[in-house]
Amino acid sequence: MSIIIQNINQPDQQQNLKQFNLISYGLYFASYVLGITWLAAIIMNYVKRDEVRGTWLESHVEWQIKTFWLSLAGYMVGFITTFILIGFVILLITFIWNMYRLIVGLIALTENRPIG
């Protein structure tokens, strides 16, 4: 009897990892309003990377890491080239691409399926 009660009280590891991914997606979205939350999200992704390895949630962590680095590169190139005006187009394209990846990833996460 105590074993059953003990198992009921233990949190489901996969649900905790899914919640972690939900929070990190939220931090990426919040970075457009708050600015610095993207840094917390990328750190969280790297910290939990080994823990999600081998699960369907691994694809979400890898997706978020790739999205972060490619978006950062796009924003940097866009910012550097704003003086020749093409940078504004690059910034807009990067923003749209980033939003697309975050939304697609979040939808897949809520549907309990891998992304990629």
Secondary structure as UniProt FT lines:
FT   HELIX           2..9
FT   HELIX           13..34
FT   HELIX           37..52
FT   TURN            53..54
FT   TURN            56..57
FT   HELIX           58..80
FT   HELIX           82..84
FT   HELIX           86..110
FT   TURN            111..112
//
